[in-house]
Amino acid sequence: MNRPEVGKHYRHFKGGNYEIVAIATHTETGQTLVIYKALYGEAKVYARPLEMFVERVDPVKYPDATQEYRFERVDEEPQIETEGQIDPRLLMFLDARGYREKLEVLEGMRDNITDSLIDAFAVASDLEIKAGRVEDRFDQLRSCLMTRARFECDRLRR
């Protein structure tokens, strides 16, 4: 099975290009999910089980399909057609309901985190993360979020 690569672009067999945002683990089932965003329209973000993402197209059900697999890697890097879009990884972080969820989002990006995302996450969390290597900054941010998660109280959030 060819595992999709974060940050790379793929074309769905019915059309439309998508960028892999993260590879995630479902908290209840442990199932591996592919998180990906459309590179057209409103740049919506989707999740699909890894097994479905990498499966072959059923030639009986879709006899006119021109691709062998549901999603295939695209060599060229198409651009999002809408301007001013916020990185969906930042939106996932901002939408998290508490520091534990923010940690889960952050952990899912360990392999493709950038300095600018770390800066955005830090600002959104009212944290100061010192300059340095991305790996060290990731660890600083993770440590701060873990501390906040440990002392987080949700009784006022209901």
Summary of the structure (lengths in Angstrom):
residues: 158
radius of gyration: 17.8
end to end distance: 42.8
largest distance: 55.9
contacts: 406
relative contact order: 0.13
helix: 33%
strand: 19%
